[in-house]
């Protein structure tokens, strides 16, 4: 059964372990791809604790300071699908190296910025580089090893590194800002990026699955501007609220552009995103679930960091250290997932992980203004993040294994887009929830009440995600049937091309 299911994966070159097209050092390839993922995800949150220092040094306004984070997030989420398709058409290694080069060069520019606008421009270019790099990393990981337990372990490593990068942002940023200077929050990417570039150039093999196809420029423009406009509207809610024109115009405009994108893709001969990919139940269900889960889990780091700093009185470095056990929970959960999937199945494991995470969220919502580290940070944090780790691997595996050979980069980009956009929307919604819970007050008691309400809401979202997975994710028998269908389609495609 495993052999017949193999054509579902991203390239026609991916085959049994004996296939000479597989890399000679698969785990070196996976290490290089995961290092790229770590850098990209780390930079979503690493600047947070450095923002006060940036403001003082560059004379930035409070509004401009928000865009140090938002410029990166909008460019990252807006260009992700385009980056995924580019990996299919132009080669995953080429896009990996190009994206990492752009990301690293922008890190230099940001670290050396002398004006606020220079820093914001560098952060936007960083996000663009990350959007090109990130889909290629998952495509490289899934193609480095044959389908089966080895691939599941590789995906779990990728998921653990990605989640760990987001979790480690506060610690790395606090350490560099307190001991060195805020500029090193960006400049640290340079030596690491250079090493990963060398590793990628030496170890990663080039492969394209869309040779001879053209890039769908109208589709690329519509989806990129649509996602960017929608993401801009989401981040505007933090300052202006959901009903303000400066929020509604980009939100609605983004939705209109995305609707136009769907209409164009349904008619064009060589679409950027073939709508047929959503016919695979595993792809559509896993991506929607990743969006829903990301809407709760991305925000958890934000509110936990605020709680330990604004209520418990921790400094930036101490706050980062306090959340390290939670970061370890993500890694432990992600590495346990490949061992548990053969016993429980991907669907049951993902549902169980969501319920474990929901239990941690409910526990975290009991936080107290005079809380202790063990009961109000350590325990619930480990439970939340272990559950998240258990969720990511099976969902990523299902989403990528359900893809046709020529759509691997696109589906990888879709996985990252779902998580990123879910996180952006969830953070905006839960920030509004927390503000309503605080009722406009900034006392420790009011802030704690707001954070607690956000975590209770997140627990409800995760329970809903578990129900969604039970109803929508394919059962093992259905998944096997879908695999055979995908295998047949891939065989027919190769027969025609031959």
Secondary structure, DSSP 8 states (H G I E B T S, - for coil): -HHHHGGGSS-TT--STT-TTS-TTHHHHHHHHHHHHHHHHHHHHTTGGGHHHHHHHHT--HHHHHHHHHHHHHHHHHTHHHHHHHHHHH-HHHHHHHHHHHHHHHHHHHHT--SHHHHHHHHHHHHHHHHHHHHHHHHHHHHHS-TTHHHHHHHHHHHHHHHHHHHHHHHHHHHHHHHT-TTHHHHHHHHHHHHHHHHHHHH-----S-TT----HHHHHHHHHHHHHHHHHHHHHHHH-SSSHHHHHHHHHHHHHHHHHHHHHTT-SS-SS-GGGGGSHHHHHHHHHHHHHHHHHHHHHHHHHHIIIIIS---HHHHHHHTHHHHHHHHHHHHHHHHHHHHH-HHHHHHHHHHHHHHHHHHHTT--TT--HIIIIIHHHHHHHHHHHHHHHHHHHHHHHTS-GGGHHHHHHHHHHHHHHHHHHHHHHHHHHHHHHHTT--SHHHHHHHHHHHHHHHHHHHHHHHHHHHHHS--HHHHHHHHHHHHHHHHHHHHHH-
